[in-house]
Amino acid sequence: MSYILGVINKETERYENIIRVDKKNQYKCISCSSDLILRKGEKNFQSFIHKNKNSCQYFKNPSEEVLLNDASLHLQELIFQENINIFRRCEICKFKFNMNLDLKNIKNLSFNSVNNTLYAYDENNNLLYKFKIYTNIFYDNSLENNCYQINMLGLIKRIVTNFATQKVELLCSKSIVCNECNRKYC
């Protein structure tokens, strides 16, 4: 499987996904911190290789733990850049609805690798949102409304970007009942 993994920009020390990197910048591996070379040309698909050959398998054979870590770093960066829309699907009509998260108020993020949850806090350290990152089929509609269940593959394999807004679109696995269906059927 090919994954769209990220790297650390050596100048900013921030995560950058491979689809947004710039050949002018220098990068290091998230796993082993060694320098990377960006291969970007007419013949080669854009990819990174380690400058000094080592045994790091970050890009060639990533473990599930590595993939979850990369997905959480990518999600954190998208939130800080306010470059994400999260949708939930209506369980009756199946249309997607934007959850219109207030990303401007997020001041701090914390990732718990034990439960694969990213916690978003405001400036007073009040919990605003939880983002549960999962790897396989996960469905728990009993979770509170401020908890969003995001499939890891949406962040590292199938990145969907809205053409008009250029925002990454993620679908939360927790469903809703939209207002129209609520009026008609409930």
Contact map, one row per residue, 1 for C-alpha under 8 A:
111000000000000000000000000000000000000000000000000000000000000000000000000000000000000000000000000000000000000000000000000000000000000000000000000000000000000000000000000000000000000000
111100000000000000000000000000000000000000000000000000000000000000000000000000000000000000000000000000000000000000000000000000000000000000000000000000000000100000000000000000000000000000
111110000000000000000000000000000000000000000000000000000000000000000000000000000000000000000000000000000000000000000000000000000000000000000000000000000001100000000000000000000000000000
011111000000000011100000000000000000000000000000000000000000000000000000000000000000000000000000000000000000000000000000000000000000000000000000000000000011100000000000000000000000000000
001111100000000011000000000000000000000000000000000000000010000000100100000000000000000000000000000000000000000000000000000000000000000000000000000000000001000000000000000000000000000000
000111110000001111000000000001000000000000000000000000000000000000000100010000000000000000000000000000000000000000000000000000000000000000000000000000000000000000000000000000000000000000
000011111000001111000000001111000000000000000000000000000000000000000000000000000000000000000000000000000000000000000000000000000000000000000000000000000000000000000000000000000000000000
000001111100111100000000001111000000000000000000000000000000000000000000000000000000000000000000000000000000000000000000000000000000000000000000000000000000000000000000000000000000000000
000000111111111100000000111100000000000000000000000000000000000000000000000000000000000000000000000000000000000000000000000000000000000000000000000000000000000000000000000000000000000000
000000011111110000000000111100000000000000000000000000000000000000000000000000000000000000000000000000000000000000000000000000000000000000000000000000000000000000000000000000000000000000
000000001111100000000000110000000000000000000000000000000000000000000000000000000000000000000000000000000000000000000000000000000000000000000000000000000000000000000000000000000000000000
000000001111110000000000000000000000000000000000000000000000000000000000000000000000000000000000000000000000000000000000000000000000000000000000000000000000000000000000000000000000000000
000000011111111000000000000000000000000000000000000000000000000000000000000000000000000000000000000000000000000000000000000000000000000000000000000000000000000000000000000000000000000000
000000011101111100000000000000000000000000000000000000000000000000000000000010000000000000000000000000000000000000000000000000000000000000000000000000000000000000000000000000000000000000
000001111000111110000000000000000000000000000000000000000000000000000000110010000000000000000000000000000000000000000000000000000000000000000000000000000000000000000000000000000000000000
000001111000011111011000000000000000000000000000000000000000000000000000010010000000000000000000000000000000000000000000000000000000000000000000000000000000000000000000000000000000000000
000111100000001111111000000000000000000000000000000000000000000000000000010000000000000000000000000000000000000000000000000000000000000000000000000000000000000000000000000000000000000000
000111100000000111111000000000000000000000000110000000000000000000000000000000000000000000000000000000000000000000000000000000000000000000000000000000000000000000000000000000000000000000
000100000000000011111000000000000000000000000000000000000000000000000000000000000000000000000000000000000000000000000000000000000000000000000000000000000000000000000000000000000000000000
000000000000000111111100000000000000000000000000000000000000000000000000000000000000000000000000000000000000000000000000000000000000000000000000000000000000000000000000000000000000000000
000000000000000111111110100000000000000000000000000000000000000000000000000000000000000000000000000000000000000000000000000000000000000000000000000000000000000000000000000000000000000000
000000000000000000011111100000000000000000000000000000000000000000000000000000000000000000000000000000000000000000000000000000000000000000000000000000000000000000000000000000000000000000
000000000000000000001111110000000000010100000000000000000000000000000000000000000000000000000000000000000000000000000000000000000000000000000000000000000000000000000000000000000000000000
000000000000000000000111110000000000000000000000000000000000000000000000000000000000000000000000000000000000000000000000000000000000000000000000000000000000000000000000000000000000000000
000000001110000000001111111000000000000000000000000000000000000000000000000000000000000000000000000000000000000000000000000000000000000000000000000000000000000000000000000000000000000000
000000001110000000000011111100000011100000000000000000000000000000000000000000000000000000000000000000000000000000000000000000000000000000000000000000000000000000000000000000000000000000
000000111100000000000000111110000011100000000000000000000000000000000000000000000000000000000000000000000000000000000000000000000000000000000000000000000000000000000000000000000000000000
000000111100000000000000011111001111000000000000000000000000000000000000000000000000000000000000000000000000000000000000000000000000000000000000000000000000000000000000000000000000000000
000000110000000000000000001111111111000000000000010000000100000000000000000000000000000000000000000000000000000000000000000000000000000000000000000000000000000000000000000000000000000000
000001110000000000000000000111111000000000000000000000000100000000000000000000000000000000000000000000000000000000000000000000000000000000000000000000000000000000000000000000000000000000
000000000000000000000000000011111000000000000000000000010100000001000000000000000000000000000000000000000000000000000000000000000000000000000000000000000000000000000000000000000000000000
000000000000000000000000000011111100000000000000000000010000000000000000000000000000000000000000000000000000000000000000000000000000000000000000000000000000000000000000000000000000000000
000000000000000000000000000111111110000000000000000000000000000000000000000000000000000000000000000000000000000000000000000000000000000000000000000000000000000000000000000000000000000000
000000000000000000000000000110011111000000000000011100000000000000000000000000000000000000000000000000000000000000000000000000000000000000000000000000000000000000000000000000000000000000
000000000000000000000000011110001111100000000000011100000000000000000000000000000000000000000000000000000000000000000000000000000000000000000000000000000000000000000000000000000000000000
000000000000000000000000011110000111110000000001111000000000000000000000000000000000000000000000000000000000000000000000000000000000000000000000000000000000000000000000000000000000000000
000000000000000000000000011000000011111000000001111000000000000000000000000000000000000000000000000000000000000000000000000000000000000000000000000000000000000000000000000000000000000000
000000000000000000000010000000000001111100000111100000000000000000000000000000000000000000000000000000000000000000000000000000000000000000000000000000000000000000000000000000000000000000
000000000000000000000000000000000000111110011111100000000000000000000000000000000000000000000000000000000000000000000000000000000000000000000000000000000000000000000000000000000000000000
000000000000000000000010000000000000011111011110000000000000000000000000000000000000000000000000000000000000000000000000000000000000000000000000000000000000000000000000000000000000000000
000000000000000000000000000000000000001111111100000000000000000000000000000000000000000000000000000000000000000000000000000000000000000000000000000000000000000000000000000000000000000000
000000000000000000000000000000000000000111111000000000000000000000000000000000000000000000000000000000000000000000000000000000000000000000000000000000000000000000000000000000000000000000
000000000000000000000000000000000000000011111000000000000000000000000000000000000000000000000000000000000000000000000000000000000000000000000000000000000000000000000000000000000000000000
000000000000000000000000000000000000001111111110000000000000000000000000000000000000000000000000000000000000000000000000000000000000000000000000000000000000000000000000000000000000000000
000000000000000000000000000000000000001111111110000000000000000000000000000000000000000000000000000000000000000000000000000000000000000000000000000000000000000000000000000000000000000000
000000000000000001000000000000000000011110011111000000000000000000000000000000000000000000000000000000000000000000000000000000000000000000000000000000000000000000000000000000000000000000
000000000000000001000000000000000000011100011111100000000000000000000000000000000000000000000000000000000000000000000000000000000000000000000000000000000000000000000000000000000000000000
000000000000000000000000000000000001111000000111110000000010000000000000000000000000000000000000000000000000000000000000000000000000000000000000000000000000000000000000000000000000000000
000000000000000000000000000000000001111000000011111000000010000000000000000000000000000000000000000000000000000000000000000000000000000000000000000000000000000000000000000000000000000000
000000000000000000000000000010000111100000000001111111000000000000000000000000000000000000000000000000000000000000000000000000000000000000000000000000000000000000000000000000000000000000
000000000000000000000000000000000111100000000000111110000000000000000000000000000000000000000000000000000000000000000000000000000000000000000000000000000000000000000000000000000000000000
000000000000000000000000000000000110000000000000011111000000000000000000000000000000000000000000000000000000000000000000000000000000000000000000000000000000000000000000000000000000000000
000000000000000000000000000000000000000000000000011111100000000000000000000000000000000000000000000000000000000000000000000000000000000000000000000000000000000000000000000000000000000000
000000000000000000000000000000000000000000000000010111110000000000000000000000000000000000000000000000000000000000000000000000000000000000000000000000000000000000000000000000000000000000
000000000000000000000000000000000000000000000000000011111000000000000000000000000000000000000000000000000000000000000000000000000000000000000000000000000000000000000000000000000000000000
000000000000000000000000000000110000000000000000000001111100000000000000000000000000000000000000000000000000000000000000000000000000000000000000000000000000000000000000000000000000000000
000000000000000000000000000000000000000000000000000000111111110000000000000000000000000000000000000000000000000000000000000000000000000000000000000000000000000000000000000000000000000000
000000000000000000000000000011100000000000000000000000011111111001000000000000000000000000000000000000000000000000000000000000000000000000000000000000000000000000000000000000000000000000
000010000000000000000000000000000000000000000001100000001111110000000000000000000000000000000000000000000000000000000000000000000000000000000000000000000000000000000000000000000000000000
000000000000000000000000000000000000000000000000000000001111110000000000000000000000000000000000000000000000000000000000000000000000000000000000000000000000000000000000000000000000000000
000000000000000000000000000000000000000000000000000000001111111000000000000000000000000000000000000000000000000000000000000000000000000000000000000000000000000000000000000000000000000000
000000000000000000000000000000000000000000000000000000001111111111100000000000000000000000000000000000000000000000000000000000000000000000000000000000000000000000000000000000000000000000
000000000000000000000000000000000000000000000000000000000100111111100000000000000000000000000000000000000000000000000000000000000000000000000000000000000000000000000000000000000000000000
000000000000000000000000000000000000000000000000000000000000011111110000000000000000000000000000000000000000000000000000000000000000000000000000000000000000000000000000000000000000000000
000000000000000000000000000000000000000000000000000000000000011111111000000000000000000000000000000000000000000000000000000000000000000000000000000000000000000000000000000000000000000000
000000000000000000000000000000100000000000000000000000000100011111111100000000000000000000000000000000000000000000000000000000000000000000000000000000000000000000000000000000000000000000
000010000000000000000000000000000000000000000000000000000000011111111110000000000000000000000000000000000000000000000000000000000000000000000000000000010001000000000000000000000000000000
000000000000000000000000000000000000000000000000000000000000000111111111000000000000000000000000000000000000000000010000000000000000111000000000000000010000000000000000000000000000000000
000000000000000000000000000000000000000000000000000000000000000011111111100000000000000000000000000000000000000010000000000000000000000000000000000000000000000000000000000000000000000000
000011000000000000000000000000000000000000000000000000000000000001111111110000000000000000000000000000000000000000000000000000000000000000000000000000000001000000000000000000000000000000
000000000000000000000000000000000000000000000000000000000000000000111111111000000000000000000000000000000000000000000000000000000000100000000000000000010011000000000000000000000000000000
000000000000000000000000000000000000000000000000000000000000000000011111111100000000000000000000000000000000001000000100000000000000100000000000000000000000000000000000000000000000000000
000000000000001000000000000000000000000000000000000000000000000000001111111110000000000000000000000000000000000000000000000000000000000000000000000000000000000000000000000000000000000000
000001000000001110000000000000000000000000000000000000000000000000000111111111000000000000000000000000000000000000000000000000000000000000000000000000000010000000000000000000000000000000
000000000000000000000000000000000000000000000000000000000000000000000011111111100000000000000000000000000000000000000000000000000000000000000000000000000010000000000000000000000000000000
000000000000000000000000000000000000000000000000000000000000000000000001111111110000000000000000000000000000100000000100000000000000000000000000000000000000000000000000000000000000000000
000000000000011100000000000000000000000000000000000000000000000000000000111111111000000000000000000000000000000000000000000000000000000000000000000000000000000000000000000000000000000000
000000000000000000000000000000000000000000000000000000000000000000000000011111111111000000000000000000000000000000000000000000000000000000000000000000000000000000000001000000000000000000
000000000000000000000000000000000000000000000000000000000000000000000000001111111111000000000000000000100000000000000000000000000000000000000000000000000000000000000000000000000000000000
000000000000000000000000000000000000000000000000000000000000000000000000000111111110000000000000000000100100000000000000000000000000000000000000000000000000000000000000000000000000000000
000000000000000000000000000000000000000000000000000000000000000000000000000011111110000000000000000000000000000000000000000000000000000000000000000000000000000000000000000000000000000000
000000000000000000000000000000000000000000000000000000000000000000000000000001111111000000000000000000110000000000000000000000000000000000000000000000000000000000000000000000000000000000
000000000000000000000000000000000000000000000000000000000000000000000000000001111111100000000000000000000000000000000000000000000000000000000000000000000000000000000111000000000000000000
000000000000000000000000000000000000000000000000000000000000000000000000000001100111110000000000000000000000000000000000000000000000000000000000000000000000000000000011110000000000000000
000000000000000000000000000000000000000000000000000000000000000000000000000000000011111000000000011110000000000000000000000000000000000000000000000000000000000000000011110000000000000000
000000000000000000000000000000000000000000000000000000000000000000000000000000000001111100000000011110000000000000000000000000000000000000000000000000000000000000000000111100000000000000
000000000000000000000000000000000000000000000000000000000000000000000000000000000000111110000001111000000000000000000000000000000000000000000000000000000000000000000000111100000000000000
000000000000000000000000000000000000000000000000000000000000000000000000000000000000011111000001111000000000000000000000000000000000000000000000000000000000000000000000001111110000000000
000000000000000000000000000000000000000000000000000000000000000000000000000000000000001111100111100000000000000000000000000000000000000000000000000000000000000000000000001111110000000000
000000000000000000000000000000000000000000000000000000000000000000000000000000000000000111111111100000000000000000000000000000000000000000000000000000000000000000000000000000111100000000
000000000000000000000000000000000000000000000000000000000000000000000000000000000000000011111100000000000000000000000000000000000000000000000000000000000000000000000000000000111000000000
000000000000000000000000000000000000000000000000000000000000000000000000000000000000000001111100000000000000000000000000000000000000000000000000000000000000000000000000000000001000100000
000000000000000000000000000000000000000000000000000000000000000000000000000000000000000001111110000000000000000000000000000000000000000000000000000000000000000000000000000000000000100000
000000000000000000000000000000000000000000000000000000000000000000000000000000000000000011111111000000000000000000000000000000000000000000000000000000000000000000000000000000000000000000
000000000000000000000000000000000000000000000000000000000000000000000000000000000000000011001111100000000000000000000000000000000000000000000000000000000000000000000000000000000000000000
000000000000000000000000000000000000000000000000000000000000000000000000000000000000001111000111110000000000000000000000000000000000000000000000000000000000000000000000000000000000000000
000000000000000000000000000000000000000000000000000000000000000000000000000000000000001111000011111000000000000000000000000000000000000000000000000000000000000000000000000000000100000000
000000000000000000000000000000000000000000000000000000000000000000000000000000000000111100000001111100000000000000000000000000000000000000000000000000000000000000000000000000000000000000
000000000000000000000000000000000000000000000000000000000000000000000000000000000000111100000000111110000000000000000000000000000000000000000000000000000000000000000000000000000000000000
000000000000000000000000000000000000000000000000000000000000000000000000000000000000110000000000011111000000000000000000000000000000000000000000000000000000000000000000000000000000000000
000000000000000000000000000000000000000000000000000000000000000000000000000000000000110000000000001111100000000000000000000000000000000000000000000000000000000000000000000000000000000000
000000000000000000000000000000000000000000000000000000000000000000000000000000000000000000000000000111111100000000000000000000000000000000000000000000000000000000000000000000000000000000
000000000000000000000000000000000000000000000000000000000000000000000000000000110100000000000000000011111100000000000000000000000000000000000000000000000000000000000000000000000000000000
000000000000000000000000000000000000000000000000000000000000000000000000000000000100000000000000000001111110000000000000000000000000000000000000000000000000000000000000000000000000000000
000000000000000000000000000000000000000000000000000000000000000000000000000000000000000000000000000001111110000000000000011000000000000000000000000000000000000000000000000000000000000000
000000000000000000000000000000000000000000000000000000000000000000000000000000010000000000000000000001111111100000000001111000010000000000000000000000000000000000000000000000000000000000
000000000000000000000000000000000000000000000000000000000000000000000000000000000000000000000000000000011111100000000001111000000000000000000000000000000000000000000000000000000000000000
000000000000000000000000000000000000000000000000000000000000000000000000000000000000000000000000000000000111110000000001111010000000000000000000000000000000000000000000000000000000000000
000000000000000000000000000000000000000000000000000000000000000000000000000100000000000000000000000000000111111000000111100000000000000000000000000000000000000000000000000000000000000000
000000000000000000000000000000000000000000000000000000000000000000000000000000000000000000000000000000000001111100000111000000000000000000000000000000000000000000000000000000000000000000
000000000000000000000000000000000000000000000000000000000000000000000001000000000000000000000000000000000000111110011110000000000000000000000000000000000000000000000000000000000000000000
000000000000000000000000000000000000000000000000000000000000000000000000000000000000000000000000000000000000011111111110000000000000000000000000000000000000000000000000000000000000000000
000000000000000000000000000000000000000000000000000000000000000000001000000000000000000000000000000000000000001111111000000000000000000000000000000000000000000000000000000000000000000000
000000000000000000000000000000000000000000000000000000000000000000000000000000000000000000000000000000000000000111111000000000000000000000000000000000000000000000000000000000000000000000
000000000000000000000000000000000000000000000000000000000000000000000000000000000000000000000000000000000000000111111000000000000001000000000000000000000000000000000000000000000000000000
000000000000000000000000000000000000000000000000000000000000000000010000000000000000000000000000000000000000001111111100000000000001110000000000000000000000000000000000000000000000000000
000000000000000000000000000000000000000000000000000000000000000000000000000000000000000000000000000000000000001111111110000000000111100000000000000000000000000000000000000000000000000000
000000000000000000000000000000000000000000000000000000000000000000000001000100000000000000000000000000000000111100011111000000000111100000000000000000000000000000000000000000000000000000
000000000000000000000000000000000000000000000000000000000000000000000000000000000000000000000000000000000000111100001111100000111110000000000000000000000000000000000000000000000000000000
000000000000000000000000000000000000000000000000000000000000000000000000000000000000000000000000000000000111110000000111110000111100000000000000000000000000000000000000000000000000000000
000000000000000000000000000000000000000000000000000000000000000000000000000000000000000000000000000000000111100000000011111111111000000000000000000000000000000000000000000000000000000000
000000000000000000000000000000000000000000000000000000000000000000000000000000000000000000000000000000001111000000000001111111110000000000000000000000000000000000000000000000000000000000
000000000000000000000000000000000000000000000000000000000000000000000000000000000000000000000000000000001111000000000000111111000000000000000000000000000000000000000000000000000000000000
000000000000000000000000000000000000000000000000000000000000000000000000000000000000000000000000000000000000000000000000111111000000000000000000000000000000000000000000000000000000000000
000000000000000000000000000000000000000000000000000000000000000000000000000000000000000000000000000000000001000000000000111111100000000000000000000000000000000000000000000000000000000000
000000000000000000000000000000000000000000000000000000000000000000000000000000000000000000000000000000000000000000000000111111110000000000000000000000000000000000000000000000000000000000
000000000000000000000000000000000000000000000000000000000000000000000000000000000000000000000000000000000000000000000011110011111100000000000000000000000000000000000000000000000000000000
000000000000000000000000000000000000000000000000000000000000000000000000000000000000000000000000000000000100000000000011110001111100000000000000010000000000000000000000000000000000000000
000000000000000000000000000000000000000000000000000000000000000000000000000000000000000000000000000000000000000000000011100000111110000000000000011100000000000000000000000000000000000000
000000000000000000000000000000000000000000000000000000000000000000000000000000000000000000000000000000000000000000001111000000111111000000000000011100000000000000000000000000000000000000
000000000000000000000000000000000000000000000000000000000000000000000000000000000000000000000000000000000000000000001110000000001111100000000000001111000000000000000000000000000000000000
000000000000000000000000000000000000000000000000000000000000000000000000000000000000000000000000000000000000000000111100000000000111110000000000001111000000000000000000000000000000000000
000000000000000000000000000000000000000000000000000000000000000000010011000000000000000000000000000000000000000000011100000000000011111000000000000011110000000000000000000000000000000000
000000000000000000000000000000000000000000000000000000000000000000010000000000000000000000000000000000000000000000010000000000000001111111000000000011110000000000000000000000000000000000
000000000000000000000000000000000000000000000000000000000000000000010000000000000000000000000000000000000000000000000000000000000000111111000000000000111000000000000000000000000000000000
000000000000000000000000000000000000000000000000000000000000000000000000000000000000000000000000000000000000000000000000000000000000011111000000000000100000000000000000000000000000000000
000000000000000000000000000000000000000000000000000000000000000000000000000000000000000000000000000000000000000000000000000000000000011111100000000000000000000000000000000000000000000000
000000000000000000000000000000000000000000000000000000000000000000000000000000000000000000000000000000000000000000000000000000000000011111110000000010000000000000000000000010000000000000
000000000000000000000000000000000000000000000000000000000000000000000000000000000000000000000000000000000000000000000000000000000000000011111000000010000000000000000000000011000000000000
000000000000000000000000000000000000000000000000000000000000000000000000000000000000000000000000000000000000000000000000000000000000000001111110000000000000000000000000000001000000000000
000000000000000000000000000000000000000000000000000000000000000000000000000000000000000000000000000000000000000000000000000000000000000000111110000000000000000000000000000001100000000000
000000000000000000000000000000000000000000000000000000000000000000000000000000000000000000000000000000000000000000000000000000000000000000011111000000000000000000000000000000000000000000
000000000000000000000000000000000000000000000000000000000000000000000000000000000000000000000000000000000000000000000000000000000000000000011111101000000000000000000000000000000000000000
000000000000000000000000000000000000000000000000000000000000000000000000000000000000000000000000000000000000000000000000000000000000000000000111111000000000000000000000000000000000000000
000000000000000000000000000000000000000000000000000000000000000000000000000000000000000000000000000000000000000000000000000000000000000000000011111100000000000000000000000000000000000000
000000000000000000000000000000000000000000000000000000000000000000000000000000000000000000000000000000000000000000000000000000011100000000000001111100000000000000000000000000000000000000
000000000000000000000000000000000000000000000000000000000000000000000000000000000000000000000000000000000000000000000000000000001111000000000011111110000000000000000000000000000000000000
000000000000000000000000000000000000000000000000000000000000000000000000000000000000000000000000000000000000000000000000000000001111000000000000111111000000000000000000000111000000000000
000000000000000000000000000000000000000000000000000000000000000000000000000000000000000000000000000000000000000000000000000000000011110001100000001111100000000000000000000111000000000000
000000000000000000000000000000000000000000000000000000000000000000000000000000000000000000000000000000000000000000000000000000000011110000000000000111110100000000000000011110000000000000
000000000000000000000000000000000000000000000000000000000000000000000000000000000000000000000000000000000000000000000000000000000000111100000000000011111110000000000000001110000000000000
000000000000000000000000000000000000000000000000000000000000000000110010000000000000000000000000000000000000000000000000000000000000111000000000000001111111000000000000000000000000000000
000000000000000000000000000000000000000000000000000000000000000000000000000000000000000000000000000000000000000000000000000000000000001000000000000000111111110000000000000000000000000000
000000000000000000000000000000000000000000000000000000000000000000000000000000000000000000000000000000000000000000000000000000000000000000000000000001111111111100000000010000000000000000
000100000000000000000000000000000000000000000000000000000000000000000010011000000000000000000000000000000000000000000000000000000000000000000000000000111111111000000000010000000000000000
001110000000000000000000000000000000000000000000000000000000000000100110000000000000000000000000000000000000000000000000000000000000000000000000000000011111111000000000000000000000000000
011100000000000000000000000000000000000000000000000000000000000000000000000000000000000000000000000000000000000000000000000000000000000000000000000000001111111000000000000000000000000000
000000000000000000000000000000000000000000000000000000000000000000000000000000000000000000000000000000000000000000000000000000000000000000000000000000001111111100000000000000000000000000
000000000000000000000000000000000000000000000000000000000000000000000000000000000000000000000000000000000000000000000000000000000000000000000000000000000111111110000001100000000000000000
000000000000000000000000000000000000000000000000000000000000000000000000000000000000000000000000000000000000000000000000000000000000000000000000000000000100011111000001110000000000000000
000000000000000000000000000000000000000000000000000000000000000000000000000000000000000000000000000000000000000000000000000000000000000000000000000000000000001111100111100000000000000000
000000000000000000000000000000000000000000000000000000000000000000000000000000000000000000000000000000000000000000000000000000000000000000000000000000000000000111111111100000000000000000
000000000000000000000000000000000000000000000000000000000000000000000000000000000000000000000000000000000000000000000000000000000000000000000000000000000000000011111110000000000000000000
000000000000000000000000000000000000000000000000000000000000000000000000000000000000000000000000000000000000000000000000000000000000000000000000000000000000000001111100000000000000000000
000000000000000000000000000000000000000000000000000000000000000000000000000000000000000000000000000000000000000000000000000000000000000000000000000000000000000001111110000000000000000000
000000000000000000000000000000000000000000000000000000000000000000000000000000000010000000000000000000000000000000000000000000000000000000000000000000000000000011111111000000000000000000
000000000000000000000000000000000000000000000000000000000000000000000000000000000011100000000000000000000000000000000000000000000000000000000000000000000000000011101111100000000000000000
000000000000000000000000000000000000000000000000000000000000000000000000000001000011100000000000000000000000000000000000000000000000000000000000000000000000001111000111110000000000000000
000000000000000000000000000000000000000000000000000000000000000000000000000000000001111000000000000000000000000000000000000000000000000000000000000000000000001111000011111000000000000000
000000000000000000000000000000000000000000000000000000000000000000000000000000000001111000000000000000000000000000000000000000000000000000000000000001000110000100000001111100000000000000
000000000000000000000000000000000000000000000000000000000000000000000000000000000000011110000000000000000000000000000000000000000000000000000000000001100000000000000000111110000000000000
000000000000000000000000000000000000000000000000000000000000000000000000000000000000011110000000000000000000000000000000000000000000000000000000000111100000000000000000011111100000000000
000000000000000000000000000000000000000000000000000000000000000000000000000000000000000110000000000000000000000000000000000000000000000001100000000111100000000000000000001111100000000000
000000000000000000000000000000000000000000000000000000000000000000000000000000000000000110000000000000000000000000000000000000000000000000111000000110000000000000000000000111110000000000
000000000000000000000000000000000000000000000000000000000000000000000000000000000000000111100000000000000000000000000000000000000000000000001000000000000000000000000000000111111000000000
000000000000000000000000000000000000000000000000000000000000000000000000000000000000000111100000000000000000000000000000000000000000000000000000000000000000000000000000000001111100000000
000000000000000000000000000000000000000000000000000000000000000000000000000000000000000001110000000000000000000000000000000000000000000000000000000000000000000000000000000000111110110000
000000000000000000000000000000000000000000000000000000000000000000000000000000000000000001000000100000000000000000000000000000000000000000000000000000000000000000000000000000011111110000
000000000000000000000000000000000000000000000000000000000000000000000000000000000000000000000000000000000000000000000000000000000000000000000000000000000000000000000000000000001111111000
000000000000000000000000000000000000000000000000000000000000000000000000000000000000000000000000000000000000000000000000000000000000000000000000000000000000000000000000000000000111111100
000000000000000000000000000000000000000000000000000000000000000000000000000000000000000000011000000000000000000000000000000000000000000000000000000000000000000000000000000000001111111111
000000000000000000000000000000000000000000000000000000000000000000000000000000000000000000000000000000000000000000000000000000000000000000000000000000000000000000000000000000001111111111
000000000000000000000000000000000000000000000000000000000000000000000000000000000000000000000000000000000000000000000000000000000000000000000000000000000000000000000000000000000011111111
000000000000000000000000000000000000000000000000000000000000000000000000000000000000000000000000000000000000000000000000000000000000000000000000000000000000000000000000000000000001111111
000000000000000000000000000000000000000000000000000000000000000000000000000000000000000000000000000000000000000000000000000000000000000000000000000000000000000000000000000000000000111111
000000000000000000000000000000000000000000000000000000000000000000000000000000000000000000000000000000000000000000000000000000000000000000000000000000000000000000000000000000000000111111
